Amino acid sequence: MNKPLRSLSGLIDFDCAARWGSFKLAAQELHKTPAAISLQVKQLEETVGFELFVRHPRHITLTDKGQELAATVARALGDLRTKVAALQDGDEEKILRISTTHSLAIKWLVPRIHRFTKLYPELDIRIDSSDRLANLEDGSTDAALRFHPIEDGDPEVLFRERLVAVYSPSLLAPGQEALTLADLQRFPLLHEHSNEEWIQLLRQNSALKGQYDFSRSYSNFAVLAQAALAGQGISLVSYAIAYEDLRTGALKRIVCFSAPYKRGYRLVVSPGKEGTTKIARLRAWLKDEIEEMQRSLE
């Protein structure tokens, strides 16, 4: 039978010891004695019913269950500290917490967020990149950019994605200006999870006949874009993820009809935050950025 967690005592001590890998160093940060830290952790272990650390003569290491709990506690304490800081500041409107996927954060949002902060320098921007869905109910996130299946005419969609075939200029032969559909048989065709979208693109361009190498797949679009940058083949990747690299010339695009793709991005706002000035500013800025990206796609 599971033991109920009746007290949060010791979680801060455990978090600190897990980060440092040492009761002594955790004690220095928390201005306690190593014995006090060790006792708090021991009492927490008795409460949860399993060991959190393996005690060695000169150091400590997390157990497997300790590692899992440490990650959860770190996230929870981070959210708690953020909320306390906002309440202490007395102005929640000055903090904007945005959640989105790893791929979109790395390849699209972070490279251009400086333009938003230049417009609104008073805002404290906090970006959480995670492929887990953010909790919009607990106040730890103000808005999330989410990648969803969409239908035609959906008014909430910020951008309907298109998949584009991209490659590194390093794949070009001497004197060659661009790759074309005819070159697809010469290189590995990189894809996310399955080759279904590649087959749709080939069908869309009446190019199904041929010998194609679909031997390499990747876990997400950001990794696919990086594989293309490294010259590992031709990647079929979302336009938003490839956009910055296409804009700078680090990647080139094969000009052809794109495959049908019924996914896109929408902004999901935490309950009670929709009418705030910071969300209105974020939504307007996103609209402008996406319109610029859309024009380059067209």
C-alpha positions, -999 to 999 in steps of 0.1 A, spaced: 0 0 0 13 34 -10 22 58 18 5 92 17 29 122 15 18 141 46 47 165 48 69 185 24 96 188 50 130 179 35 122 185 -1 143 216 -3 172 199 15 168 169 -9 167 191 -40 199 209 -29 218 177 -20 207 162 -53 221 192 -73 254 192 -54 258 155 -49 269 163 -14 254 169 20 283 191 29 279 214 -1 241 215 3 246 225 39 268 254 28 241 267 4 213 263 29 234 276 59 228 243 78 250 216 91 257 185 70 241 164 98 209 184 96 207 179 58 213 142 62 186 139 88 160 157 67 168 135 38 166 104 60 132 114 73 120 121 37 132 86 27 112 71 56 82 92 44 83 81 8 93 45 16 124 42 -6 160 53 -6 169 85 -24 207 83 -22 234 57 -20 258 67 8 295 62 -1 323 70 23 331 103 7 301 112 -15 265 104 -23 248 94 -55 211 94 -64 193 61 -67 172 55 -98 140 65 -79 159 94 -64 168 107 -99 131 106 -109 120 124 -77 148 149 -80 137 160 -115 101 164 -103 110 183 -72 133 206 -91 105 215 -115 80 220 -87 103 242 -66 112 262 -97 75 269 -103 70 278 -67 100 302 -66 87 318 -98 53 324 -84 67 337 -50 90 361 -69 61 374 -90 39 379 -59 68 396 -41 73 419 -70 36 427 -68 33 429 -106 24 397 -124 20 416 -156 57 421 -159 65 384 -161 56 364 -193 60 326 -192 59 309 -225 59 272 -231 66 255 -264 82 224 -279 120 219 -279 120 222 -317 101 254 -320 119 270 -291 154 263 -304 148 268 -341 121 296 -343 112 313 -310 146 319 -294 163 332 -325 137 361 -328 125 367 -292 150 395 -289 127 415 -312 99 411 -288 120 421 -258 132 452 -277 96 463 -281 88 455 -244 120 457 -224 100 459 -191 88 423 -196 107 394 -179 104 366 -206 107 330 -194 107 303 -220 101 267 -210 110 243 -239 94 209 -233 76 183 -253 54 177 -223 21 197 -224 24 226 -200 -1 229 -171 -20 261 -179 -42 257 -148 -17 261 -121 -4 296 -129 31 284 -138 26 292 -175 9 321 -192 7 309 -227 18 279 -248 26 276 -285 13 242 -293 16 220 -324 -19 205 -332 -38 187 -359 -60 213 -375 -89 216 -399 -93 240 -428 -107 274 -417 -98 270 -380 -98 306 -368 -74 298 -338 -45 286 -359 -15 310 -361 2 291 -388 -6 260 -408 26 241 -413 41 230 -446 67 204 -450 97 214 -472 126 195 -486 159 211 -474 196 205 -478 230 219 -471 247 238 -499 276 214 -493 257 188 -513 259 208 -545 283 197 -571 309 222 -584 290 247 -606 256 234 -595 233 262 -582 205 241 -567 192 205 -562 160 195 -579 135 166 -576 157 147 -600 185 147 -574 164 130 -547 176 96 -557 212 106 -551 210 113 -514 194 98 -482 159 112 -477 157 120 -440 124 120 -422 106 121 -389 95 87 -377 82 74 -410 86 81 -448 49 86 -453 52 124 -458 80 119 -483 59 95 -503 30 120 -503 54 147 -516 67 125 -543 32 116 -553 22 153 -553 51 159 -577 45 129 -600 79 115 -589 71 82 -572 90 61 -597 126 58 -587 149 43 -562 149 63 -530 168 58 -498 145 63 -467 169 46 -443 173 74 -418 147 87 -394 149 112 -366 129 120 -334 119 156 -342 121 184 -368 149 203 -350 171 172 -352 161 167 -388 171 203 -396 205 198 -379 210 166 -399 204 185 -431 228 213 -419 255 186 -414 250 174 -450 237 140 -440 210 140 -467 178 159 -477 154 165 -449 116 168 -451 110 193 -423 85 218 -411 89 252 -427 88 270 -393 117 249 -380 138 253 -412 129 290 -417 158 307 -399 184 284 -416 167 291 -450 167 328 -444 204 329 -436 213 305 -465 226 278 -442 199 255 -458 185 256 -493 150 244 -504 141 221 -533 114 240 -552 84 217 -556 48 211 -545 47 204 -507 29 175 -493 -5 179 -476 0 184 -439 -28 189 -414 -9 202 -384 -2 238 -373 5 261 -344 -19 278 -321 -15 300 -290 -32 285 -259 -36 309 -230 -39 302 -193 -74 308 -179 -78 343 -167 -48 356 -187 -64 362 -221 -74 398 -213 -40 408 -200 -18 434 -218 12 410 -220 -8 383 -238 -23 409 -262 13 420 -270 25 385 -274 -3 376 -297 1 407 -319 39 401 -322 35 364 -331 10 374 -358 35 399 -373 64 374 -372 43 346 -387 29 369 -415 66 376 -425 74 339 -425 42 332 -445 52 357 -471 86 341 -476 69 307 -480 46 319 -506 
